[in-house]
Amino acid sequence: MPDRCIAYGFPDLFAAYMSVYRIVQTADYVAIQMEKIHDTRVIPLDGRPHISPVMHQYLGDSRGRWEGDTLVVETTNFHPNGNPMGGYNTLSDQNLKLTERFRRTAADNIEYTFTVDDSTMWTRPWTAVINWKPSRGEVLEYGCHEGNYSIRGMLAGARADEAAGR
């Protein structure tokens, strides 16, 4: 999906270039803006249920809640052609459930923990922890195909596949 500017997915396991996030919160929502592809996840905190399991979105369907000082976000309903985990999990399906935990452990640190549960891809759930430090820069606009002359060929190939019924 990154070749067509449709989300790089999350969590971002590349953790380098373009790994800047802006997190804002209201009483009812948390929004996480990602520098890559300029995606923004808007996460309701009001206890509403997930959308119907027949509906799938490239960034999934996220729902958040507070457990003490930890924001817990559960995401389901990933699109089968999506790109969760920055492309490391390209075989995602309706079984993927991602649980994220955001906890401030110091003025300059957020402990980001995520658990991947996908019985199609993995034999059991697994968890990783990444410490996020404040960025010295701003979230910049991401120009996905700026200067990319191969896009014409990729899109022509995709249109040919569609015309052939693939």
C-alpha positions as CSV (number, residue, x, y, z in Angstrom):
1,M,0.0,0.0,0.0
2,P,2.8,2.5,0.5
3,D,3.3,2.6,-3.3
4,R,-0.1,4.1,-3.7
5,C,0.0,6.4,-0.7
6,I,-2.7,4.6,1.3
7,A,-1.2,4.4,4.8
8,Y,2.0,2.9,6.0
9,G,0.3,1.3,8.9
10,F,1.1,1.2,12.6
11,P,2.8,0.5,14.9
12,D,5.8,1.9,13.1
13,L,8.6,-0.6,13.4
14,F,11.0,1.4,11.2
15,A,11.4,4.0,14.0
16,A,13.6,6.4,12.1
17,Y,12.9,8.6,9.2
18,M,9.4,10.1,9.4
19,S,8.6,8.5,12.7
20,V,7.2,11.7,14.2
21,Y,3.8,11.7,15.9
22,R,1.6,14.4,17.3
23,I,-0.9,13.3,20.0
24,V,-3.8,15.5,21.0
25,Q,-6.7,14.8,23.3
26,T,-10.1,16.1,24.1
27,A,-12.6,14.7,26.6
28,D,-14.1,12.4,24.0
29,Y,-11.2,11.6,21.6
30,V,-7.5,11.1,21.2
31,A,-6.0,11.9,17.8
32,I,-2.7,10.5,16.7
33,Q,-1.2,12.2,13.7
34,M,1.6,10.3,11.9
35,E,4.1,12.0,9.7
36,K,4.2,9.1,7.2
37,I,1.4,9.5,4.7
38,H,0.0,12.2,7.0
39,D,-2.5,9.7,8.5
40,T,-4.4,10.7,11.5
41,R,-6.1,8.1,13.8
42,V,-9.2,9.6,15.6
43,I,-9.9,7.3,18.6
44,P,-13.2,7.6,20.5
45,L,-13.0,7.3,24.3
46,D,-16.7,7.2,24.9
47,G,-17.1,3.4,25.2
48,R,-18.8,2.9,21.9
49,P,-18.5,-0.6,20.3
50,H,-16.4,-1.3,17.3
51,I,-18.0,-1.0,13.9
52,S,-19.5,-4.1,12.2
53,P,-16.9,-6.8,11.5
54,V,-17.9,-6.8,7.9
55,M,-16.5,-3.2,7.5
56,H,-12.7,-2.9,7.1
57,Q,-10.5,0.2,7.1
58,Y,-6.8,0.7,6.2
59,L,-6.0,1.9,9.7
60,G,-8.5,-0.5,11.4
61,D,-11.2,0.6,13.8
62,S,-9.7,1.9,17.1
63,R,-11.5,2.3,20.4
64,G,-9.7,3.8,23.5
65,R,-10.2,3.8,27.2
66,W,-8.2,4.8,30.3
67,E,-6.9,2.3,32.8
68,G,-5.4,4.5,35.5
69,D,-2.6,6.5,33.9
70,T,-2.5,4.3,30.8
71,L,-4.4,4.9,27.5
72,V,-5.4,1.5,26.1
73,V,-6.4,1.4,22.4
74,E,-7.8,-1.7,20.8
75,T,-7.9,-1.8,17.0
76,T,-9.7,-4.4,14.9
77,N,-11.3,-4.5,11.4
78,F,-8.1,-4.0,9.4
79,H,-8.5,-3.9,5.7
80,P,-7.3,-7.2,4.1
81,N,-5.2,-5.3,1.7
82,G,-3.9,-2.9,4.3
83,N,-0.4,-2.4,5.7
84,P,-0.4,-2.9,9.5
85,M,2.9,-2.8,11.3
86,G,4.5,-0.8,8.6
87,G,4.5,-3.6,6.1
88,Y,5.9,-6.3,8.4
89,N,2.5,-7.9,8.5
90,T,1.3,-8.0,5.0
91,L,-0.9,-11.1,5.5
92,S,-3.4,-9.4,7.9
93,D,-7.0,-10.4,7.9
94,Q,-10.1,-10.1,9.9
95,N,-8.4,-11.9,12.8
96,L,-5.8,-9.2,13.6
97,K,-6.3,-7.4,16.9
98,L,-3.8,-4.8,18.0
99,T,-3.8,-3.6,21.6
100,E,-1.7,-0.5,22.3
101,R,-0.8,1.1,25.7
102,F,0.5,4.6,26.1
103,R,1.9,5.5,29.5
104,R,3.9,8.5,30.5
105,T,6.8,7.3,32.6
106,A,8.7,10.7,32.8
107,A,8.3,14.2,31.5
108,D,10.3,13.2,28.4
109,N,9.1,9.6,27.9
110,I,6.0,7.7,26.8
111,E,6.2,4.0,27.1
112,Y,4.5,2.6,24.1
113,T,3.5,-1.1,24.4
114,F,1.7,-3.0,21.7
115,T,0.4,-6.6,21.5
116,V,-0.3,-8.2,18.2
117,D,-2.9,-11.0,18.2
118,D,-3.5,-12.6,14.8
119,S,-4.1,-16.3,14.7
120,T,-3.7,-16.3,10.9
121,M,-0.1,-15.0,11.0
122,W,1.3,-15.9,14.5
123,T,1.0,-19.0,16.7
124,R,0.4,-16.8,19.7
125,P,0.1,-13.1,20.6
126,W,3.3,-11.2,21.1
127,T,4.2,-7.9,22.7
128,A,6.8,-5.2,22.2
129,V,7.7,-2.0,24.1
130,I,9.2,1.1,22.6
131,N,10.1,4.3,24.6
132,W,9.0,7.4,22.8
133,K,11.0,10.6,23.4
134,P,9.8,14.1,22.4
135,S,10.8,15.2,18.9
136,R,12.7,18.4,18.4
137,G,11.0,18.9,15.1
138,E,7.5,19.4,13.8
139,V,5.3,16.9,11.9
140,L,6.0,17.8,8.3
141,E,3.9,17.3,5.2
142,Y,4.7,14.0,3.6
143,G,4.7,14.1,-0.2
144,C,4.3,10.4,-1.1
145,H,5.2,10.5,-4.8
146,E,7.0,13.7,-5.1
147,G,9.5,13.1,-8.0
148,N,8.5,9.5,-8.4
149,Y,8.2,8.9,-12.2
150,S,7.4,5.2,-11.8
151,I,3.9,5.9,-10.6
152,R,2.5,6.1,-14.1
153,G,3.8,2.6,-14.8
154,M,2.4,1.2,-11.5
155,L,-1.0,2.7,-12.1
156,A,-1.1,1.5,-15.7
157,G,-0.3,-2.0,-14.5
158,A,-3.0,-1.8,-11.9
159,R,-5.5,-0.7,-14.5
160,A,-4.5,-3.5,-16.8
161,D,-5.0,-6.0,-14.0
162,E,-8.4,-4.6,-13.2
163,A,-9.4,-4.8,-16.9
164,A,-8.3,-8.4,-17.0
165,G,-10.4,-9.2,-13.9
166,R,-7.5,-9.8,-11.6
